[in-house]
Amino acid sequence: MGKILAIAVIAALIYFLIVPRFRIKKKDDATELLACDECGTYFSSDELALRDKKRLCKSCEAKLRGGK
């Protein structure tokens, strides 16, 4: 009985301490930084808007909408 318990404890330690280090972490696309094509400032990809095949930040998009 003691051998089975010791094997179970060792297996649990391996599973919880060693295996998570080898798991593949998923890349979060929301944290990817991209440059605004107009001003060159970097923003996260969810803050940029696509307009005429250009990535624009909110302020540059507002300038183009209001200025032209």
A tleap script that builds the chain and sets N, CA, C and O, in Angstrom:
source leaprc.protein.ff14SB
mol = sequence {
  NMET GLY LYS ILE LEU ALA ILE ALA VAL ILE
  ALA ALA LEU ILE TYR PHE LEU ILE VAL PRO
  ARG PHE ARG ILE LYS LYS LYS ASP ASP ALA
  THR GLU LEU LEU ALA CYS ASP GLU CYS GLY
  THR TYR PHE SER SER ASP GLU LEU ALA LEU
  ARG ASP LYS LYS ARG LEU CYS LYS SER CYS
  GLU ALA LYS LEU ARG GLY GLY CLYS
}
set mol.1.N position { 0.832 -1.199 0.000 }
set mol.1.CA position { 0.000 0.000 0.000 }
set mol.1.C position { 0.870 1.255 0.000 }
set mol.1.O position { 0.538 2.247 -0.648 }
set mol.2.N position { 1.964 1.207 0.716 }
set mol.2.CA position { 2.855 2.356 0.783 }
set mol.2.C position { 3.555 2.630 -0.539 }
set mol.2.O position { 3.806 3.784 -0.888 }
set mol.3.N position { 3.871 1.562 -1.280 }
set mol.3.CA position { 4.519 1.728 -2.578 }
set mol.3.C position { 3.579 2.394 -3.578 }
set mol.3.O position { 4.000 3.251 -4.355 }
set mol.4.N position { 2.315 2.003 -3.557 }
set mol.4.CA position { 1.322 2.583 -4.463 }
set mol.4.C position { 1.132 4.067 -4.161 }
set mol.4.O position { 1.040 4.882 -5.078 }
set mol.5.N position { 1.073 4.417 -2.872 }
set mol.5.CA position { 0.926 5.803 -2.464 }
set mol.5.C position { 2.139 6.628 -2.874 }
set mol.5.O position { 1.993 7.766 -3.320 }
set mol.6.N position { 3.335 6.062 -2.728 }
set mol.6.CA position { 4.554 6.769 -3.121 }
set mol.6.C position { 4.599 6.985 -4.626 }
set mol.6.O position { 4.998 8.057 -5.081 }
set mol.7.N position { 4.199 5.987 -5.407 }
set mol.7.CA position { 4.160 6.131 -6.857 }
set mol.7.C position { 3.131 7.182 -7.271 }
set mol.7.O position { 3.376 7.962 -8.191 }
set mol.8.N position { 1.989 7.205 -6.600 }
set mol.8.CA position { 0.957 8.195 -6.902 }
set mol.8.C position { 1.445 9.605 -6.591 }
set mol.8.O position { 1.177 10.531 -7.357 }
set mol.9.N position { 2.152 9.781 -5.491 }
set mol.9.CA position { 2.685 11.097 -5.126 }
set mol.9.C position { 3.737 11.540 -6.135 }
set mol.9.O position { 3.741 12.702 -6.541 }
set mol.10.N position { 4.620 10.653 -6.544 }
set mol.10.CA position { 5.655 10.988 -7.528 }
set mol.10.C position { 5.020 11.335 -8.871 }
set mol.10.O position { 5.442 12.284 -9.532 }
set mol.11.N position { 4.003 10.568 -9.277 }
set mol.11.CA position { 3.317 10.847 -10.538 }
set mol.11.C position { 2.620 12.212 -10.486 }
set mol.11.O position { 2.634 12.958 -11.464 }
set mol.12.N position { 2.017 12.527 -9.351 }
set mol.12.CA position { 1.351 13.823 -9.199 }
set mol.12.C position { 2.366 14.960 -9.257 }
set mol.12.O position { 2.099 15.988 -9.879 }
set mol.13.N position { 3.507 14.798 -8.630 }
set mol.13.CA position { 4.553 15.828 -8.676 }
set mol.13.C position { 5.049 16.045 -10.107 }
set mol.13.O position { 5.228 17.180 -10.547 }
set mol.14.N position { 5.265 14.963 -10.812 }
set mol.14.CA position { 5.705 15.090 -12.204 }
set mol.14.C position { 4.643 15.796 -13.030 }
set mol.14.O position { 4.962 16.680 -13.824 }
set mol.15.N position { 3.391 15.418 -12.853 }
set mol.15.CA position { 2.308 15.998 -13.644 }
set mol.15.C position { 2.132 17.485 -13.356 }
set mol.15.O position { 1.966 18.268 -14.291 }
set mol.16.N position { 2.164 17.893 -12.103 }
set mol.16.CA position { 1.883 19.282 -11.752 }
set mol.16.C position { 3.102 20.195 -11.803 }
set mol.16.O position { 2.933 21.406 -11.947 }
set mol.17.N position { 4.310 19.678 -11.692 }
set mol.17.CA position { 5.498 20.526 -11.671 }
set mol.17.C position { 6.290 20.516 -12.975 }
set mol.17.O position { 6.820 21.552 -13.377 }
set mol.18.N position { 6.379 19.394 -13.627 }
set mol.18.CA position { 7.245 19.293 -14.800 }
set mol.18.C position { 6.473 19.435 -16.108 }
set mol.18.O position { 6.926 20.143 -17.008 }
set mol.19.N position { 5.333 18.788 -16.233 }
set mol.19.CA position { 4.579 18.795 -17.489 }
set mol.19.C position { 4.132 20.198 -17.904 }
set mol.19.O position { 4.227 20.501 -19.093 }
set mol.20.N position { 3.652 21.077 -17.022 }
set mol.20.CA position { 3.210 22.404 -17.476 }
set mol.20.C position { 4.307 23.235 -18.145 }
set mol.20.O position { 3.996 24.125 -18.936 }
set mol.21.N position { 5.563 22.970 -17.851 }
set mol.21.CA position { 6.652 23.725 -18.474 }
set mol.21.C position { 6.798 23.397 -19.945 }
set mol.21.O position { 7.324 24.213 -20.703 }
set mol.22.N position { 6.348 22.227 -20.373 }
set mol.22.CA position { 6.502 21.792 -21.749 }
set mol.22.C position { 5.259 22.029 -22.597 }
set mol.22.O position { 5.287 21.777 -23.802 }
set mol.23.N position { 4.185 22.500 -22.008 }
set mol.23.CA position { 2.972 22.763 -22.774 }
set mol.23.C position { 3.181 23.989 -23.644 }
set mol.23.O position { 3.869 24.930 -23.249 }
set mol.24.N position { 2.592 23.977 -24.819 }
set mol.24.CA position { 2.713 25.100 -25.757 }
set mol.24.C position { 1.760 26.202 -25.321 }
set mol.24.O position { 0.566 25.973 -25.127 }
set mol.25.N position { 2.305 27.386 -25.174 }
set mol.25.CA position { 1.482 28.527 -24.794 }
set mol.25.C position { 0.915 29.162 -26.052 }
set mol.25.O position { 1.619 29.337 -27.046 }
set mol.26.N position { -0.372 29.506 -25.997 }
set mol.26.CA position { -1.021 30.129 -27.136 }
set mol.26.C position { -0.653 31.606 -27.180 }
set mol.26.O position { -0.587 32.280 -26.152 }
set mol.27.N position { -0.419 32.088 -28.383 }
set mol.27.CA position { -0.076 33.488 -28.553 }
set mol.27.C position { -1.351 34.313 -28.588 }
set mol.27.O position { -2.288 33.999 -29.322 }
set mol.28.N position { -1.376 35.355 -27.800 }
set mol.28.CA position { -2.531 36.231 -27.756 }
set mol.28.C position { -2.363 37.316 -28.810 }
set mol.28.O position { -1.473 38.160 -28.702 }
set mol.29.N position { -3.219 37.294 -29.831 }
set mol.29.CA position { -3.094 38.247 -30.925 }
set mol.29.C position { -3.466 39.673 -30.512 }
set mol.29.O position { -3.053 40.636 -31.157 }
set mol.30.N position { -4.240 39.804 -29.445 }
set mol.30.CA position { -4.647 41.136 -29.020 }
set mol.30.C position { -3.466 41.941 -28.484 }
set mol.30.O position { -3.534 43.170 -28.449 }
set mol.31.N position { -2.409 41.296 -28.077 }
set mol.31.CA position { -1.273 42.021 -27.535 }
set mol.31.C position { -0.228 42.342 -28.595 }
set mol.31.O position { 0.795 42.952 -28.284 }
set mol.32.N position { -0.466 41.947 -29.828 }
set mol.32.CA position { 0.488 42.233 -30.892 }
set mol.32.C position { 0.466 43.730 -31.209 }
set mol.32.O position { -0.599 44.311 -31.419 }
set mol.33.N position { 1.637 44.343 -31.241 }
set mol.33.CA position { 1.731 45.770 -31.506 }
set mol.33.C position { 2.003 46.013 -32.990 }
set mol.33.O position { 2.891 45.401 -33.584 }
set mol.34.N position { 1.222 46.918 -33.571 }
set mol.34.CA position { 1.364 47.281 -34.980 }
set mol.34.C position { 1.452 48.794 -35.080 }
set mol.34.O position { 0.880 49.511 -34.258 }
set mol.35.N position { 2.163 49.278 -36.081 }
set mol.35.CA position { 2.335 50.720 -36.263 }
set mol.35.C position { 1.190 51.286 -37.084 }
set mol.35.O position { 0.713 50.659 -38.030 }
set mol.36.N position { 0.762 52.471 -36.711 }
set mol.36.CA position { -0.208 53.224 -37.508 }
set mol.36.C position { 0.517 53.669 -38.778 }
set mol.36.O position { 1.625 54.201 -38.698 }
set mol.37.N position { -0.088 53.461 -39.941 }
set mol.37.CA position { 0.562 53.814 -41.208 }
set mol.37.C position { 0.656 55.324 -41.414 }
set mol.37.O position { 1.451 55.778 -42.236 }
set mol.38.N position { -0.123 56.096 -40.701 }
set mol.38.CA position { -0.121 57.542 -40.872 }
set mol.38.C position { 0.891 58.229 -39.941 }
set mol.38.O position { 1.724 59.009 -40.404 }
set mol.39.N position { 0.824 57.946 -38.638 }
set mol.39.CA position { 1.691 58.649 -37.686 }
set mol.39.C position { 2.864 57.790 -37.196 }
set mol.39.O position { 3.826 58.330 -36.650 }
set mol.40.N position { 2.803 56.463 -37.380 }
set mol.40.CA position { 3.903 55.592 -36.992 }
set mol.40.C position { 3.891 55.154 -35.541 }
set mol.40.O position { 4.798 54.439 -35.114 }
set mol.41.N position { 2.896 55.558 -34.772 }
set mol.41.CA position { 2.788 55.167 -33.373 }
set mol.41.C position { 2.304 53.729 -33.277 }
set mol.41.O position { 1.460 53.306 -34.067 }
set mol.42.N position { 2.831 52.975 -32.318 }
set mol.42.CA position { 2.448 51.574 -32.158 }
set mol.42.C position { 1.236 51.453 -31.254 }
set mol.42.O position { 1.162 52.084 -30.199 }
set mol.43.N position { 0.291 50.633 -31.682 }
set mol.43.CA position { -0.928 50.344 -30.932 }
set mol.43.C position { -1.170 48.851 -30.973 }
set mol.43.O position { -0.617 48.151 -31.821 }
set mol.44.N position { -1.999 48.357 -30.053 }
set mol.44.CA position { -2.372 46.944 -30.132 }
set mol.44.C position { -3.279 46.762 -31.346 }
set mol.44.O position { -3.949 47.700 -31.778 }
set mol.45.N position { -3.294 45.562 -31.885 }
set mol.45.CA position { -3.998 45.317 -33.142 }
set mol.45.C position { -5.495 45.560 -33.041 }
set mol.45.O position { -6.133 45.842 -34.055 }
set mol.46.N position { -6.077 45.461 -31.853 }
set mol.46.CA position { -7.512 45.709 -31.730 }
set mol.46.C position { -7.849 47.194 -31.652 }
set mol.46.O position { -9.026 47.547 -31.731 }
set mol.47.N position { -6.864 48.074 -31.500 }
set mol.47.CA position { -7.102 49.508 -31.457 }
set mol.47.C position { -6.954 50.182 -32.825 }
set mol.47.O position { -7.290 51.357 -32.976 }
set mol.48.N position { -6.461 49.453 -33.804 }
set mol.48.CA position { -6.254 50.017 -35.130 }
set mol.48.C position { -7.430 49.677 -36.034 }
set mol.48.O position { -8.036 48.613 -35.911 }
set mol.49.N position { -7.748 50.597 -36.947 }
set mol.49.CA position { -8.812 50.374 -37.911 }
set mol.49.C position { -8.203 50.266 -39.303 }
set mol.49.O position { -7.226 50.949 -39.610 }
set mol.50.N position { -8.771 49.422 -40.132 }
set mol.50.CA position { -8.329 49.294 -41.519 }
set mol.50.C position { -9.164 50.222 -42.395 }
set mol.50.O position { -10.393 50.150 -42.409 }
set mol.51.N position { -8.478 51.086 -43.119 }
set mol.51.CA position { -9.179 52.003 -44.017 }
set mol.51.C position { -8.322 52.173 -45.266 }
set mol.51.O position { -7.172 52.605 -45.176 }
set mol.52.N position { -8.864 51.841 -46.413 }
set mol.52.CA position { -8.146 51.908 -47.691 }
set mol.52.C position { -6.831 51.132 -47.616 }
set mol.52.O position { -5.795 51.612 -48.076 }
set mol.53.N position { -6.878 49.938 -47.037 }
set mol.53.CA position { -5.729 49.039 -46.889 }
set mol.53.C position { -4.613 49.632 -46.029 }
set mol.53.O position { -3.458 49.225 -46.152 }
set mol.54.N position { -4.947 50.588 -45.161 }
set mol.54.CA position { -3.995 51.178 -44.219 }
set mol.54.C position { -4.482 50.912 -42.803 }
set mol.54.O position { -5.684 50.895 -42.536 }
set mol.55.N position { -3.526 50.704 -41.899 }
set mol.55.CA position { -3.849 50.573 -40.481 }
set mol.55.C position { -3.772 51.959 -39.867 }
set mol.55.O position { -2.720 52.599 -39.898 }
set mol.56.N position { -4.875 52.423 -39.312 }
set mol.56.CA position { -4.922 53.769 -38.749 }
set mol.56.C position { -5.372 53.727 -37.292 }
set mol.56.O position { -6.255 52.957 -36.917 }
set mol.57.N position { -4.733 54.586 -36.473 }
set mol.57.CA position { -5.184 54.733 -35.088 }
set mol.57.C position { -6.449 55.590 -35.092 }
set mol.57.O position { -6.826 56.147 -36.123 }
set mol.58.N position { -7.087 55.690 -33.953 }
set mol.58.CA position { -8.357 56.411 -33.881 }
set mol.58.C position { -8.198 57.893 -34.194 }
set mol.58.O position { -9.061 58.473 -34.853 }
set mol.59.N position { -7.117 58.519 -33.739 }
set mol.59.CA position { -6.945 59.950 -33.980 }
set mol.59.C position { -6.646 60.234 -35.458 }
set mol.59.O position { -7.155 61.209 -36.012 }
set mol.60.N position { -5.828 59.393 -36.097 }
set mol.60.CA position { -5.540 59.591 -37.520 }
set mol.60.C position { -6.769 59.314 -38.369 }
set mol.60.O position { -6.989 59.979 -39.381 }
set mol.61.N position { -7.557 58.354 -37.972 }
set mol.61.CA position { -8.789 58.065 -38.711 }
set mol.61.C position { -9.759 59.237 -38.603 }
set mol.61.O position { -10.425 59.594 -39.575 }
set mol.62.N position { -9.832 59.830 -37.419 }
set mol.62.CA position { -10.712 60.989 -37.235 }
set mol.62.C position { -10.225 62.182 -38.068 }
set mol.62.O position { -11.037 62.911 -38.637 }
set mol.63.N position { -8.905 62.382 -38.142 }
set mol.63.CA position { -8.351 63.473 -38.950 }
set mol.63.C position { -8.669 63.278 -40.416 }
set mol.63.O position { -9.042 64.230 -41.102 }
set mol.64.N position { -8.527 62.053 -40.909 }
set mol.64.CA position { -8.805 61.782 -42.322 }
set mol.64.C position { -10.298 61.904 -42.626 }
set mol.64.O position { -10.680 62.369 -43.700 }
set mol.65.N position { -11.120 61.495 -41.703 }
set mol.65.CA position { -12.557 61.604 -41.912 }
set mol.65.C position { -13.025 63.058 -41.892 }
set mol.65.O position { -13.849 63.468 -42.710 }
set mol.66.N position { -12.488 63.830 -40.944 }
set mol.66.CA position { -12.906 65.222 -40.806 }
set mol.66.C position { -12.164 66.173 -41.725 }
set mol.66.O position { -12.710 67.203 -42.122 }
set mol.67.N position { -10.936 65.845 -42.067 }
set mol.67.CA position { -10.084 66.745 -42.856 }
set mol.67.C position { -10.336 66.673 -44.336 }
set mol.67.O position { -10.116 67.660 -45.038 }
set mol.68.N position { -10.786 65.549 -44.838 }
set mol.68.CA position { -10.988 65.414 -46.290 }
set mol.68.C position { -12.422 65.313 -46.672 }
set mol.68.O position { -12.738 65.196 -47.856 }
savepdb mol mol.pdb
quit
